[in-house]
């Protein structure tokens, strides 16, 4: 993997993460407050699921 690939991935992440706060700042704030109420174990499980899904997608795409 080249550094340019890594930096491109980070740039895409920042773009995607910025879409919702830009389009709907009040709704994003409400969702973040709701997320703060989720138990830590559930939140950690969602994070693990997202990481595994990302790894599988990357493996499939880069095949």
Phi and psi in radians as a Rosetta constraint file:
Dihedral C 1 N 2 CA 2 C 2 CIRCULARHARMONIC -1.548 0.35
Dihedral N 2 CA 2 C 2 N 3 CIRCULARHARMONIC 2.723 0.35
Dihedral C 2 N 3 CA 3 C 3 CIRCULARHARMONIC -1.080 0.35
Dihedral N 3 CA 3 C 3 N 4 CIRCULARHARMONIC -0.535 0.35
Dihedral C 3 N 4 CA 4 C 4 CIRCULARHARMONIC -1.145 0.35
Dihedral N 4 CA 4 C 4 N 5 CIRCULARHARMONIC -0.630 0.35
Dihedral C 4 N 5 CA 5 C 5 CIRCULARHARMONIC -1.120 0.35
Dihedral N 5 CA 5 C 5 N 6 CIRCULARHARMONIC -0.749 0.35
Dihedral C 5 N 6 CA 6 C 6 CIRCULARHARMONIC -1.107 0.35
Dihedral N 6 CA 6 C 6 N 7 CIRCULARHARMONIC -0.813 0.35
Dihedral C 6 N 7 CA 7 C 7 CIRCULARHARMONIC -1.153 0.35
Dihedral N 7 CA 7 C 7 N 8 CIRCULARHARMONIC -0.617 0.35
Dihedral C 7 N 8 CA 8 C 8 CIRCULARHARMONIC -1.128 0.35
Dihedral N 8 CA 8 C 8 N 9 CIRCULARHARMONIC -0.685 0.35
Dihedral C 8 N 9 CA 9 C 9 CIRCULARHARMONIC -1.128 0.35
Dihedral N 9 CA 9 C 9 N 10 CIRCULARHARMONIC -0.733 0.35
Dihedral C 9 N 10 CA 10 C 10 CIRCULARHARMONIC -1.114 0.35
Dihedral N 10 CA 10 C 10 N 11 CIRCULARHARMONIC -0.737 0.35
Dihedral C 10 N 11 CA 11 C 11 CIRCULARHARMONIC -1.075 0.35
Dihedral N 11 CA 11 C 11 N 12 CIRCULARHARMONIC -0.762 0.35
Dihedral C 11 N 12 CA 12 C 12 CIRCULARHARMONIC -1.120 0.35
Dihedral N 12 CA 12 C 12 N 13 CIRCULARHARMONIC -0.683 0.35
Dihedral C 12 N 13 CA 13 C 13 CIRCULARHARMONIC -1.044 0.35
Dihedral N 13 CA 13 C 13 N 14 CIRCULARHARMONIC -0.802 0.35
Dihedral C 13 N 14 CA 14 C 14 CIRCULARHARMONIC -1.123 0.35
Dihedral N 14 CA 14 C 14 N 15 CIRCULARHARMONIC -0.682 0.35
Dihedral C 14 N 15 CA 15 C 15 CIRCULARHARMONIC -1.116 0.35
Dihedral N 15 CA 15 C 15 N 16 CIRCULARHARMONIC -0.848 0.35
Dihedral C 15 N 16 CA 16 C 16 CIRCULARHARMONIC -1.125 0.35
Dihedral N 16 CA 16 C 16 N 17 CIRCULARHARMONIC -0.739 0.35
Dihedral C 16 N 17 CA 17 C 17 CIRCULARHARMONIC -1.142 0.35
Dihedral N 17 CA 17 C 17 N 18 CIRCULARHARMONIC -0.447 0.35
Dihedral C 17 N 18 CA 18 C 18 CIRCULARHARMONIC -1.514 0.35
Dihedral N 18 CA 18 C 18 N 19 CIRCULARHARMONIC -0.197 0.35
Dihedral C 18 N 19 CA 19 C 19 CIRCULARHARMONIC -1.119 0.35
Dihedral N 19 CA 19 C 19 N 20 CIRCULARHARMONIC -0.921 0.35
Dihedral C 19 N 20 CA 20 C 20 CIRCULARHARMONIC -1.125 0.35
Dihedral N 20 CA 20 C 20 N 21 CIRCULARHARMONIC -0.810 0.35
Dihedral C 20 N 21 CA 21 C 21 CIRCULARHARMONIC -1.072 0.35
Dihedral N 21 CA 21 C 21 N 22 CIRCULARHARMONIC -0.548 0.35
Dihedral C 21 N 22 CA 22 C 22 CIRCULARHARMONIC -1.248 0.35
Dihedral N 22 CA 22 C 22 N 23 CIRCULARHARMONIC -0.779 0.35
Dihedral C 22 N 23 CA 23 C 23 CIRCULARHARMONIC -1.370 0.35
Dihedral N 23 CA 23 C 23 N 24 CIRCULARHARMONIC -0.628 0.35
Dihedral C 23 N 24 CA 24 C 24 CIRCULARHARMONIC -2.504 0.35
Dihedral N 24 CA 24 C 24 N 25 CIRCULARHARMONIC 1.291 0.35
Dihedral C 24 N 25 CA 25 C 25 CIRCULARHARMONIC -1.086 0.35
Dihedral N 25 CA 25 C 25 N 26 CIRCULARHARMONIC -0.688 0.35
Dihedral C 25 N 26 CA 26 C 26 CIRCULARHARMONIC -1.177 0.35
Dihedral N 26 CA 26 C 26 N 27 CIRCULARHARMONIC -0.743 0.35
Dihedral C 26 N 27 CA 27 C 27 CIRCULARHARMONIC -1.137 0.35
Dihedral N 27 CA 27 C 27 N 28 CIRCULARHARMONIC -0.663 0.35
Dihedral C 27 N 28 CA 28 C 28 CIRCULARHARMONIC -1.119 0.35
Dihedral N 28 CA 28 C 28 N 29 CIRCULARHARMONIC -0.720 0.35
Dihedral C 28 N 29 CA 29 C 29 CIRCULARHARMONIC -1.089 0.35
Dihedral N 29 CA 29 C 29 N 30 CIRCULARHARMONIC -0.740 0.35
Dihedral C 29 N 30 CA 30 C 30 CIRCULARHARMONIC -1.081 0.35
Dihedral N 30 CA 30 C 30 N 31 CIRCULARHARMONIC -0.789 0.35
Dihedral C 30 N 31 CA 31 C 31 CIRCULARHARMONIC -1.097 0.35
Dihedral N 31 CA 31 C 31 N 32 CIRCULARHARMONIC -0.693 0.35
Dihedral C 31 N 32 CA 32 C 32 CIRCULARHARMONIC -1.134 0.35
Dihedral N 32 CA 32 C 32 N 33 CIRCULARHARMONIC -0.672 0.35
Dihedral C 32 N 33 CA 33 C 33 CIRCULARHARMONIC -1.148 0.35
Dihedral N 33 CA 33 C 33 N 34 CIRCULARHARMONIC -0.655 0.35
Dihedral C 33 N 34 CA 34 C 34 CIRCULARHARMONIC -1.164 0.35
Dihedral N 34 CA 34 C 34 N 35 CIRCULARHARMONIC -0.676 0.35
Dihedral C 34 N 35 CA 35 C 35 CIRCULARHARMONIC -1.122 0.35
Dihedral N 35 CA 35 C 35 N 36 CIRCULARHARMONIC -0.541 0.35
Dihedral C 35 N 36 CA 36 C 36 CIRCULARHARMONIC -1.137 0.35
Dihedral N 36 CA 36 C 36 N 37 CIRCULARHARMONIC -0.339 0.35
Dihedral C 36 N 37 CA 37 C 37 CIRCULARHARMONIC -1.544 0.35
Dihedral N 37 CA 37 C 37 N 38 CIRCULARHARMONIC -0.171 0.35
Dihedral C 37 N 38 CA 38 C 38 CIRCULARHARMONIC -1.269 0.35
Dihedral N 38 CA 38 C 38 N 39 CIRCULARHARMONIC 2.359 0.35
Dihedral C 38 N 39 CA 39 C 39 CIRCULARHARMONIC -1.040 0.35
Dihedral N 39 CA 39 C 39 N 40 CIRCULARHARMONIC 2.599 0.35
Dihedral C 39 N 40 CA 40 C 40 CIRCULARHARMONIC -1.010 0.35
Dihedral N 40 CA 40 C 40 N 41 CIRCULARHARMONIC -0.726 0.35
Dihedral C 40 N 41 CA 41 C 41 CIRCULARHARMONIC -1.098 0.35
Dihedral N 41 CA 41 C 41 N 42 CIRCULARHARMONIC -0.724 0.35
Dihedral C 41 N 42 CA 42 C 42 CIRCULARHARMONIC -1.158 0.35
Dihedral N 42 CA 42 C 42 N 43 CIRCULARHARMONIC -0.754 0.35
Dihedral C 42 N 43 CA 43 C 43 CIRCULARHARMONIC -1.077 0.35
Dihedral N 43 CA 43 C 43 N 44 CIRCULARHARMONIC -0.727 0.35
Dihedral C 43 N 44 CA 44 C 44 CIRCULARHARMONIC -1.136 0.35
Dihedral N 44 CA 44 C 44 N 45 CIRCULARHARMONIC -0.689 0.35
Dihedral C 44 N 45 CA 45 C 45 CIRCULARHARMONIC -1.116 0.35
Dihedral N 45 CA 45 C 45 N 46 CIRCULARHARMONIC -0.711 0.35
Dihedral C 45 N 46 CA 46 C 46 CIRCULARHARMONIC -1.108 0.35
Dihedral N 46 CA 46 C 46 N 47 CIRCULARHARMONIC -0.721 0.35
Dihedral C 46 N 47 CA 47 C 47 CIRCULARHARMONIC -1.085 0.35
Dihedral N 47 CA 47 C 47 N 48 CIRCULARHARMONIC -0.742 0.35
Dihedral C 47 N 48 CA 48 C 48 CIRCULARHARMONIC -1.107 0.35
Dihedral N 48 CA 48 C 48 N 49 CIRCULARHARMONIC -0.775 0.35
Dihedral C 48 N 49 CA 49 C 49 CIRCULARHARMONIC -1.036 0.35
Dihedral N 49 CA 49 C 49 N 50 CIRCULARHARMONIC -0.774 0.35
Dihedral C 49 N 50 CA 50 C 50 CIRCULARHARMONIC -1.105 0.35
Dihedral N 50 CA 50 C 50 N 51 CIRCULARHARMONIC -0.724 0.35
Dihedral C 50 N 51 CA 51 C 51 CIRCULARHARMONIC -1.104 0.35
Dihedral N 51 CA 51 C 51 N 52 CIRCULARHARMONIC -0.787 0.35
Dihedral C 51 N 52 CA 52 C 52 CIRCULARHARMONIC -1.148 0.35
Dihedral N 52 CA 52 C 52 N 53 CIRCULARHARMONIC -0.710 0.35
Dihedral C 52 N 53 CA 53 C 53 CIRCULARHARMONIC -1.096 0.35
Dihedral N 53 CA 53 C 53 N 54 CIRCULARHARMONIC -0.713 0.35
Dihedral C 53 N 54 CA 54 C 54 CIRCULARHARMONIC -1.124 0.35
Dihedral N 54 CA 54 C 54 N 55 CIRCULARHARMONIC -0.721 0.35
Dihedral C 54 N 55 CA 55 C 55 CIRCULARHARMONIC -1.101 0.35
Dihedral N 55 CA 55 C 55 N 56 CIRCULARHARMONIC -0.752 0.35
Dihedral C 55 N 56 CA 56 C 56 CIRCULARHARMONIC -1.137 0.35
Dihedral N 56 CA 56 C 56 N 57 CIRCULARHARMONIC -0.719 0.35
Dihedral C 56 N 57 CA 57 C 57 CIRCULARHARMONIC -1.125 0.35
Dihedral N 57 CA 57 C 57 N 58 CIRCULARHARMONIC -0.749 0.35
Dihedral C 57 N 58 CA 58 C 58 CIRCULARHARMONIC -1.112 0.35
Dihedral N 58 CA 58 C 58 N 59 CIRCULARHARMONIC -0.738 0.35
Dihedral C 58 N 59 CA 59 C 59 CIRCULARHARMONIC -1.078 0.35
Dihedral N 59 CA 59 C 59 N 60 CIRCULARHARMONIC -0.736 0.35
Dihedral C 59 N 60 CA 60 C 60 CIRCULARHARMONIC -1.164 0.35
Dihedral N 60 CA 60 C 60 N 61 CIRCULARHARMONIC -0.786 0.35
Dihedral C 60 N 61 CA 61 C 61 CIRCULARHARMONIC -1.210 0.35
Dihedral N 61 CA 61 C 61 N 62 CIRCULARHARMONIC -0.765 0.35
Dihedral C 61 N 62 CA 62 C 62 CIRCULARHARMONIC -1.424 0.35
Dihedral N 62 CA 62 C 62 N 63 CIRCULARHARMONIC -0.298 0.35
